[in-house]
Amino acid sequence: MDQQQRSKSSVGAESIEALFTKGDRAILDWSAKTMDYSRFRVEDHHTDADTVQIVVSALNCMREERDNAVALISFLTSERNTLRSYLANLQRPETPAQRLYAKVGLHEGCPEFVLQAARTAYRKALHPDGQPERHRVEAERRFVEAEGVFEEIKRLRSP
């Protein structure tokens, strides 16, 4: 791993850790707020109007709790999406050769026999003669594209 990749990884780890810390803090803040529902207890001495007022107050309190929970879930969802985006960018191939290999689902360092097996599998799956008539034009396009990728990989590997 070269210096640029190492520094990128460490920055990434710090960013990920910061996102987790932020999410954990939000959860702790929310869960630390305990509601005391004893004030909403309806007792024998309460009139009907008092009872209605107590129930309305309890419902308003529950609505506020629900809104806080929804806000927390929205925040955590946003942070999760940020993290997924960041991780997707880390996994994206960086060099033209890596992107070329990724087009056919291979790694740049794969052995020759894996490359040949993948090429054979692509040929069998994509060959236009094995496709229904209505799909042959698209199959031929995909077949030619895959063959082009494998030819380019072969060119890159030859000394």
N, CA and C of each residue as an Amber inpcrd file, in Angstrom:
protein
   477
   0.8630000  -1.1800000   0.0000000   0.0000000   0.0000000   0.0000000
   0.9010000   1.2320000   0.0000000   0.6960000   2.1270000  -0.9480000
   1.5620000   3.2970000  -0.9970000   1.1180000   4.3520000   0.0180000
   1.9450000   5.4090000   0.1300000   1.7000000   6.4450000   1.1460000
   0.3540000   7.1310000   0.9540000  -0.0100000   7.4200000  -0.2980000
  -1.2820000   8.1110000  -0.5570000  -2.4630000   7.2510000  -0.1080000
  -2.4150000   5.9480000  -0.4250000  -3.5040000   5.0650000  -0.0090000
  -3.5610000   4.9400000   1.5020000  -2.3840000   4.8650000   2.1640000
  -2.3740000   4.7610000   3.6180000  -2.9910000   5.9860000   4.2580000
  -2.6170000   7.1670000   3.7580000  -3.1690000   8.3840000   4.3570000
  -4.6570000   8.4740000   4.0680000  -5.0810000   8.0180000   2.8860000
  -6.4980000   8.0360000   2.5530000  -7.2640000   7.0990000   3.4840000
  -6.6780000   5.9110000   3.7610000  -7.3320000   4.9520000   4.6420000
  -7.4500000   5.4910000   6.0560000  -6.3910000   6.1270000   6.5670000
  -6.4480000   6.6220000   7.9370000  -7.4480000   7.7610000   8.0600000
  -7.4990000   8.6220000   7.0430000  -8.5020000   9.6840000   7.0650000
  -9.8940000   9.0600000   7.0270000 -10.0460000   8.0260000   6.2190000
 -11.3300000   7.3480000   6.1210000 -11.7390000   6.7290000   7.4440000
 -10.7960000   6.0880000   8.1190000 -11.1050000   5.4610000   9.4000000
 -11.5170000   6.5100000  10.4240000 -10.8340000   7.6560000  10.4090000
 -11.1930000   8.7340000  11.3350000 -12.5850000   9.2710000  11.0220000
 -12.8850000   9.4130000   9.7350000 -14.2090000   9.9080000   9.3420000
 -15.3010000   8.9340000   9.7490000 -15.0510000   7.6640000   9.5360000
 -16.0320000   6.6450000   9.9100000 -16.2250000   6.6350000  11.4130000
 -15.1170000   6.7000000  12.1500000 -15.2020000   6.7180000  13.6120000
 -15.9740000   7.9390000  14.0850000 -15.7630000   9.0810000  13.4330000
 -16.4780000  10.3010000  13.8050000 -17.9800000  10.1460000  13.5540000
 -18.3370000   9.4960000  12.4600000 -19.7630000   9.2690000  12.1770000
 -20.3880000   8.3640000  13.2300000 -19.6840000   7.2940000  13.5960000
 -20.2160000   6.3990000  14.6260000 -20.3480000   7.1140000  15.9610000
 -19.3510000   7.9160000  16.3030000 -19.3950000   8.6620000  17.5620000
 -20.5680000   9.6230000  17.5710000 -20.7700000  10.2950000  16.4630000
 -21.8860000  11.2350000  16.3430000 -23.2290000  10.5180000  16.5070000
 -23.3680000   9.3690000  15.8680000 -24.5990000   8.5880000  15.9910000
 -24.8020000   8.0730000  17.4090000 -23.7270000   7.5610000  18.0120000
 -23.8230000   7.0670000  19.3880000 -24.2290000   8.1830000  20.3500000
 -23.6480000   9.3690000  20.1490000 -23.9730000  10.5060000  21.0090000
 -25.4510000  10.8830000  20.8680000 -25.9460000  10.8720000  19.6400000
 -27.3580000  11.2120000  19.4160000 -28.2710000  10.1980000  20.0930000
 -27.9210000   8.9300000  20.0030000 -28.7370000   7.8870000  20.6430000
 -28.6940000   8.0440000  22.1590000 -27.5090000   8.2720000  22.7140000
 -27.3880000   8.4360000  24.1650000 -28.1630000   9.6590000  24.6550000
 -28.0580000  10.7580000  23.9200000 -28.7960000  11.9660000  24.3040000
 -30.3000000  11.6990000  24.3180000 -30.7520000  11.0060000  23.2990000
 -32.1880000  10.7350000  23.2000000 -32.6410000   9.7640000  24.2900000
 -31.8550000   8.7090000  24.5030000 -32.2750000   7.6980000  25.4740000
 -32.1140000   8.1820000  26.9170000 -31.2940000   9.2080000  27.1470000
 -31.1070000   9.7410000  28.5000000 -32.3250000  10.5300000  28.9700000
 -33.1240000  10.9520000  28.0220000 -34.3260000  11.7140000  28.3820000
 -35.4290000  10.7380000  28.7700000 -35.5780000  10.5440000  30.0490000
 -36.6430000   9.6540000  30.5160000 -37.8480000  10.4950000  30.9040000
 -38.9740000  10.0430000  30.4750000 -40.2030000  10.7790000  30.7710000
 -40.8110000  10.2610000  32.0730000 -41.2800000  11.1720000  32.8490000
 -41.9610000  10.8290000  34.0930000 -43.4670000  10.9130000  33.8130000
 -44.0810000   9.7620000  33.7000000 -45.5060000   9.7100000  33.3700000
 -46.4050000   9.7520000  34.6080000 -45.8200000   9.8450000  35.7870000
 -46.6340000   9.8450000  37.0010000 -47.5590000  11.0600000  37.0620000
 -47.1570000  12.1380000  36.4070000 -48.0210000  13.3300000  36.4350000
 -49.2900000  13.1370000  35.6100000 -49.3260000  12.0940000  34.8030000
 -50.5020000  11.8430000  33.9730000 -51.4480000  10.8080000  34.5850000
 -51.2300000  10.4880000  35.8190000 -52.0630000   9.5000000  36.4880000
 -53.4400000  10.1100000  36.7920000 -54.4680000   9.4160000  36.3850000
 -55.8410000   9.8670000  36.6730000 -56.2780000   9.1700000  37.9530000
 -56.7430000   9.9950000  38.9040000 -57.1610000   9.4380000  40.1910000
 -58.6320000   9.7400000  40.4290000 -59.1730000   9.1690000  41.5110000
 -60.6050000   9.2780000  41.8050000 -61.0770000  10.7180000  42.0000000
 -60.2380000  11.5700000  42.5200000 -60.6650000  12.9300000  42.8250000
 -60.7090000  13.8380000  41.5970000 -60.1890000  13.3720000  40.4340000
 -60.2130000  14.1880000  39.2240000 -61.6060000  14.2300000  38.6120000
 -61.9520000  15.3930000  38.1510000 -63.2370000  15.5410000  37.4520000
 -63.0590000  15.0540000  36.0190000 -64.1800000  15.0030000  35.2970000
 -64.1160000  14.5950000  33.8930000 -63.2480000  15.5540000  33.0850000
 -63.3960000  16.8470000  33.3520000 -62.6050000  17.8440000  32.6340000
 -61.1180000  17.6770000  32.9480000 -60.7830000  17.3870000  34.2230000
 -59.3880000  17.1410000  34.5870000 -58.8370000  15.9130000  33.8540000
 -59.6590000  14.8690000  33.7880000 -59.2510000  13.6300000  33.1320000
 -58.9440000  13.8730000  31.6550000 -59.8260000  14.6400000  31.0030000
 -59.6090000  14.9600000  29.5890000 -58.3140000  15.7490000  29.4340000
 -58.0970000  16.7160000  30.3130000 -56.8760000  17.5310000  30.2470000
 -55.6270000  16.6750000  30.4650000 -55.6860000  15.7410000  31.3860000
 -54.5480000  14.8560000  31.6570000 -54.2530000  13.9770000  30.4470000
 -55.2970000  13.4340000  29.8550000 -55.1160000  12.5670000  28.6850000
 -54.5510000  13.3680000  27.5100000 -55.0650000  14.5880000  27.2880000
 -54.5540000  15.4330000  26.2090000 -53.0830000  15.7780000  26.4570000
 -52.7380000  16.0850000  27.6900000 -51.3410000  16.3890000  28.0240000
 -50.4500000  15.1750000  27.7820000 -50.9330000  14.0020000  28.1650000
 -50.1600000  12.7760000  27.9490000 -49.9700000  12.5190000  26.4540000
 -51.0160000  12.7280000  25.6650000 -50.9130000  12.5430000  24.2190000
 -49.9320000  13.5360000  23.5970000 -49.9700000  14.7860000  24.0670000
 -49.0170000  15.7840000  23.5640000 -47.5840000  15.4010000  23.9080000
 -47.3800000  14.8760000  25.0990000 -46.0570000  14.4330000  25.5180000
 -45.5900000  13.2630000  24.6470000 -46.4930000  12.3350000  24.3720000
 -46.1510000  11.1930000  23.5230000 -45.8540000  11.6440000  22.0920000
 -46.5880000  12.6410000  21.6130000 -46.3460000  13.1750000  20.2740000
 -44.9460000  13.7890000  20.2080000 -44.5770000  14.4970000  21.2420000
 -43.2390000  15.0960000  21.2810000 -42.1650000  14.0170000  21.2850000
 -42.3830000  12.9520000  22.0600000 -41.4340000  11.8400000  22.0790000
 -41.3370000  11.1810000  20.7080000 -42.4860000  11.0040000  20.0650000
 -42.4970000  10.4090000  18.7290000 -41.7210000  11.2870000  17.7540000
 -41.9440000  12.5960000  17.8120000 -41.2440000  13.5140000  16.9220000
 -39.7320000  13.4640000  17.1580000 -39.3340000  13.3720000  18.4170000
 -37.9060000  13.2520000  18.7300000 -37.3340000  11.9430000  18.1870000
 -38.1000000  10.8620000  18.3090000 -37.6460000   9.5670000  17.7890000
 -37.5340000   9.6140000  16.2670000 -38.4990000  10.2260000  15.6070000
 -38.4490000  10.3500000  14.1480000 -37.2490000  11.1890000  13.7240000
 -36.9850000  12.2700000  14.4430000 -35.8280000  13.1110000  14.1300000
 -34.5250000  12.3260000  14.3030000 -34.4450000  11.5180000  15.3520000
 -33.2510000  10.7120000  15.5800000 -33.0870000   9.6760000  14.4620000
 -34.1730000   9.0270000  14.0960000 -34.1100000   8.0360000  13.0210000
 -33.6870000   8.6990000  11.7140000 -34.2150000   9.8820000  11.4370000
 -33.8270000  10.6090000  10.2210000 -32.3470000  10.9480000  10.2450000
 -31.8720000  11.4050000  11.3850000 -30.4570000  11.7380000  11.5250000
 -29.5910000  10.5040000  11.3050000 -29.9450000   9.3900000  11.9380000
 -29.1570000   8.1700000  11.8070000 -29.2030000   7.6310000  10.3770000
 -30.3400000   7.7560000   9.7190000 -30.4510000   7.3290000   8.3290000
 -29.5490000   8.1680000   7.4400000 -29.5330000   9.4600000   7.6900000
 -28.6700000  10.3550000   6.9230000 -27.1980000  10.0000000   7.1310000
 -26.8220000   9.7460000   8.3580000 -25.4340000   9.3840000   8.6590000
 -25.0780000   8.0390000   8.0240000 -26.0160000   7.0990000   8.0520000
 -25.7810000   5.7860000   7.4280000 -25.5660000   5.9530000   5.9260000
 -26.3680000   6.8010000   5.2880000 -26.2170000   7.0280000   3.8530000
 -24.8780000   7.6880000   3.5440000 -24.4540000   8.6120000   4.4000000
 -23.1470000   9.2410000   4.2210000 -22.0430000   8.1930000   4.3190000
 -22.1630000   7.3070000   5.2790000 -21.1740000   6.2540000   5.4670000
 -21.1580000   5.2950000   4.2800000 -22.3340000   4.9040000   3.8060000
 -22.3990000   4.0110000   2.6400000 -21.7570000   4.6560000   1.4210000
 -22.0240000   5.9240000   1.2200000 -21.4390000   6.6410000   0.0890000
 -19.9230000   6.6710000   0.2040000 -19.4360000   6.9460000   1.4030000
 -18.0010000   6.9990000   1.6330000 -17.3630000   5.6350000   1.3650000
 -17.9910000   4.5670000   1.8760000 -17.4440000   3.2270000   1.6780000
 -17.4930000   2.8270000   0.2060000 -18.5320000   3.2170000  -0.5010000
 -18.6140000   2.9190000  -1.9270000 -17.4790000   3.6020000  -2.6810000
 -17.1590000   4.8230000  -2.2800000 -16.0530000   5.5280000  -2.9260000
 -14.7100000   4.8800000  -2.6110000 -14.5730000   4.3200000  -1.4260000
 -13.3260000   3.6270000  -1.0840000 -13.1450000   2.3690000  -1.9180000
 -14.2390000   1.6980000  -2.2350000 -14.1680000   0.4400000  -2.9500000
 -14.1180000   0.6240000  -4.4660000 -14.3080000   1.8440000  -4.9240000
 -14.2970000   2.1070000  -6.3670000 -12.8760000   1.9470000  -6.9010000
 -12.7070000   1.1960000  -7.9940000 -11.3730000   1.0270000  -8.5730000
 -10.7720000   2.3760000  -8.9580000  -9.4620000   2.5090000  -8.7680000
  -8.8160000   3.7970000  -8.9800000  -8.0290000   3.8830000 -10.2780000
  -7.4170000   2.7960000 -10.7110000  -6.6120000   2.8600000 -11.9280000
  -7.4300000   2.3560000 -13.1110000  -7.0370000   2.7350000 -14.3220000
  -7.7510000   2.2260000 -15.4990000  -7.7450000   0.6940000 -15.5650000
  -6.6240000   0.0880000 -15.1820000  -6.5590000  -1.3790000 -15.2000000
  -7.5380000  -1.9800000 -14.2020000  -7.6230000  -1.4020000 -13.0150000
  -8.5610000  -1.9120000 -12.0140000  -9.9970000  -1.7780000 -12.5000000
 -10.3140000  -0.6510000 -13.1480000 -11.6690000  -0.4620000 -13.6840000
 -11.9650000  -1.4820000 -14.7770000 -10.9570000  -1.7920000 -15.5900000
 -11.1200000  -2.7650000 -16.6610000 -11.4240000  -4.1480000 -16.0810000
 -10.6510000  -4.5750000 -15.1130000 -10.8880000  -5.8690000 -14.4720000
 -12.2510000  -5.8850000 -13.7730000 -12.6280000  -4.7790000 -13.1620000
 -13.9040000  -4.7120000 -12.4480000 -15.0830000  -4.8840000 -13.3930000
 -14.9310000  -4.5020000 -14.6520000 -16.0330000  -4.6580000 -15.6220000
 -16.4430000  -6.1110000 -15.7860000 -15.4950000  -7.0250000 -15.5920000
 -15.8070000  -8.4480000 -15.7140000 -15.7310000  -9.1610000 -14.3620000
 -15.7240000  -8.3790000 -13.2860000 -15.8040000  -8.9480000 -11.9400000
 -14.5270000  -9.6150000 -11.4550000 -13.4040000  -9.1930000 -11.9460000
 -12.1390000  -9.8000000 -11.5510000 -11.2510000  -8.7910000 -10.8430000
 -10.2270000  -9.3120000 -10.1900000  -9.2230000  -8.4800000  -9.5420000
  -7.9860000  -8.4770000 -10.4250000  -7.2810000  -7.3810000 -10.3960000
  -6.1050000  -7.2090000 -11.2390000  -5.0570000  -8.3040000 -11.0070000
  -4.9810000  -8.8180000  -9.8060000  -3.9730000  -9.8260000  -9.4960000
  -4.4530000 -11.2610000  -9.6550000  -5.5900000 -11.4770000 -10.2980000
  -6.1060000 -12.8460000 -10.4090000  -5.1870000 -13.6980000 -11.2850000
  -5.1030000 -15.0010000 -10.9800000  -4.2540000 -15.8840000 -11.7810000
  -4.8170000 -16.0460000 -13.2020000  -3.9580000 -16.4950000 -14.0920000
  -4.3330000 -16.6540000 -15.5000000  -5.4900000 -17.6470000 -15.6670000
  -5.4820000 -18.7370000 -14.8940000  -6.5510000 -19.7280000 -15.0530000
  -7.9140000 -19.1570000 -14.6550000  -7.9400000 -18.2390000 -13.6960000
  -9.2050000 -17.6030000 -13.3060000  -9.6850000 -16.6940000 -14.4370000
  -8.7470000 -15.9810000 -15.0210000  -9.0800000 -15.1070000 -16.1500000
  -9.6600000 -15.9300000 -17.2950000  -9.0230000 -17.0510000 -17.6170000
  -9.5190000 -17.9020000 -18.7030000 -10.8820000 -18.5050000 -18.3690000
 -11.0730000 -18.9200000 -17.1150000 -12.3650000 -19.4860000 -16.7120000
 -13.4700000 -18.4350000 -16.8090000 -13.1530000 -17.2170000 -16.4020000
 -14.1400000 -16.1390000 -16.4850000 -14.4740000 -15.8350000 -17.9340000
 -13.4650000 -15.8250000 -18.7940000 -13.7090000 -15.5490000 -20.2140000
 -14.5850000 -16.6400000 -20.8240000 -14.3030000 -17.8860000 -20.4890000
 -15.1210000 -18.9990000 -20.9990000 -16.5540000 -18.8850000 -20.5070000
 -16.7190000 -18.5480000 -19.2430000 -18.0660000 -18.4010000 -18.6840000
 -18.8160000 -17.2560000 -19.3660000 -18.1240000 -16.1410000 -19.5880000
 -18.7590000 -15.0210000 -20.2960000 -19.1530000 -15.4320000 -21.7110000
 -18.2810000 -16.1470000 -22.3900000 -18.5880000 -16.5820000 -23.7550000
 -19.8280000 -17.4690000 -23.7800000 -19.8910000 -18.4220000 -22.8630000
 -21.0580000 -19.3180000 -22.8220000 -22.3390000 -18.5630000 -22.4970000
 -22.2530000 -17.6580000 -21.5490000 -23.4620000 -16.9420000 -21.1080000
 -23.9300000 -15.8980000 -22.1100000 -22.9970000 -15.2650000 -22.8140000
 -23.3680000 -14.1270000 -23.6470000 -23.3910000 -14.4100000 -25.1470000
 -22.9540000 -15.5760000 -25.5710000 -22.8680000 -15.8190000 -27.0120000
 -24.2460000 -15.6750000 -27.6520000 -24.3290000 -14.9050000 -28.7260000
 -25.6320000 -14.6230000 -29.3610000 -26.3470000 -15.8700000 -29.8780000
 -25.5990000 -16.9020000 -30.2890000 -26.2530000 -18.1090000 -30.8200000
 -27.0570000 -18.8440000 -29.7570000 -26.7290000 -18.6360000 -28.4990000
 -27.4490000 -19.3000000 -27.4170000 -28.6250000 -18.4890000 -26.8890000
 -28.9130000 -17.3730000 -27.5350000 -29.9790000 -16.4730000 -27.0660000
 -31.1970000 -16.5610000 -27.9870000 -32.3780000 -16.2600000 -27.4750000
 -33.5700000 -16.2060000 -28.3370000 -33.3820000 -15.1290000 -29.4170000
 -34.0400000 -15.3040000 -30.5140000 -33.9020000 -14.3990000 -31.6660000
 -34.1050000 -12.9370000 -31.2860000 -35.1070000 -12.6770000 -30.4550000
 -35.4290000 -11.2900000 -30.1150000 -34.3520000 -10.6240000 -29.2390000
 -33.4620000 -11.4240000 -28.6380000 -32.4190000 -10.8790000 -27.7590000
 -31.0280000 -10.9130000 -28.3890000 -30.9330000 -11.3630000 -29.6230000
 -29.6130000 -11.5780000 -30.2160000 -28.8270000 -10.2950000 -30.4400000
 -29.4860000  -9.2270000 -30.8150000 -28.7580000  -7.9790000 -31.0730000
 -28.1130000  -7.4770000 -29.7770000 -28.8840000  -7.4650000 -28.6990000
 -28.3490000  -7.0330000 -27.4020000 -27.2770000  -8.0080000 -26.9140000
 -27.5110000  -9.3110000 -27.1160000 -26.5400000 -10.3160000 -26.6880000
 -25.2240000 -10.1430000 -27.4500000 -25.3140000  -9.8580000 -28.7350000
 -24.0890000  -9.6740000 -29.5120000 -23.3240000  -8.4390000 -29.0430000
 -24.0510000  -7.3710000 -28.7350000 -23.3980000  -6.1630000 -28.2250000
 -22.6680000  -6.4590000 -26.9250000 -23.3370000  -7.1650000 -26.0020000
 -22.7140000  -7.4960000 -24.7140000 -21.5400000  -8.4600000 -24.8910000
 -21.7040000  -9.4140000 -25.8060000 -20.6490000 -10.3850000 -26.0790000
 -19.4020000  -9.6830000 -26.6080000 -19.5820000  -8.8000000 -27.5880000
 -18.4600000  -8.0710000 -28.1760000 -17.8030000  -7.1770000 -27.1370000
 -18.6110000  -6.5460000 -26.2900000 -18.0650000  -5.6930000 -25.2370000
 -17.2100000  -6.5090000 -24.2650000 -17.7120000  -7.6660000 -23.8270000
 -16.9600000  -8.5140000 -22.8920000 -15.6840000  -9.0310000 -23.5450000
 -15.7740000  -9.4630000 -24.8080000 -14.5830000  -9.9340000 -25.5070000
 -13.5460000  -8.8220000 -25.6220000 -14.0140000  -7.5980000 -25.8520000
 -13.1020000  -6.4640000 -25.9290000 -12.3740000  -6.2370000 -24.6150000
 -13.1100000  -6.3750000 -23.5210000 -12.4960000  -6.2140000 -22.1980000
 -11.4440000  -7.2980000 -21.9770000 -11.7810000  -8.5520000 -22.3120000
 -10.8240000  -9.6350000 -22.1100000  -9.6070000  -9.4740000 -23.0210000
  -9.8140000  -8.9980000 -24.2350000  -8.6770000  -8.7440000 -25.1350000
  -7.7730000  -7.6450000 -24.5790000  -8.3810000  -6.6010000 -24.0300000
  -7.6010000  -5.5090000 -23.4550000  -6.8050000  -6.0040000 -22.2390000
  -7.4330000  -6.8470000 -21.4120000  -6.7280000  -7.4270000 -20.2610000
  -5.5620000  -8.2810000 -20.7490000  -5.8010000  -9.0830000 -21.8040000
  -4.7410000  -9.9230000 -22.3590000  -3.5830000  -9.0530000 -22.8590000
  -3.9090000  -7.9360000 -23.5150000  -2.8940000  -7.0160000 -24.0170000
  -2.0830000  -6.4270000 -22.8590000  -2.7980000  -6.0700000 -21.7440000
  -2.1110000  -5.5110000 -20.5880000  -1.1790000  -6.5170000 -19.9260000
  -1.5650000  -7.7810000 -19.9530000  -0.7660000  -8.8150000 -19.2800000
   0.4130000  -9.2960000 -20.1120000   0.3550000  -9.1310000 -21.4250000
   1.4420000  -9.6390000 -22.2480000   2.6890000  -8.7490000 -22.0680000
   3.8550000  -9.3890000 -22.0080000   5.1010000  -8.6380000 -21.7340000
   5.5420000  -7.7600000 -22.8670000
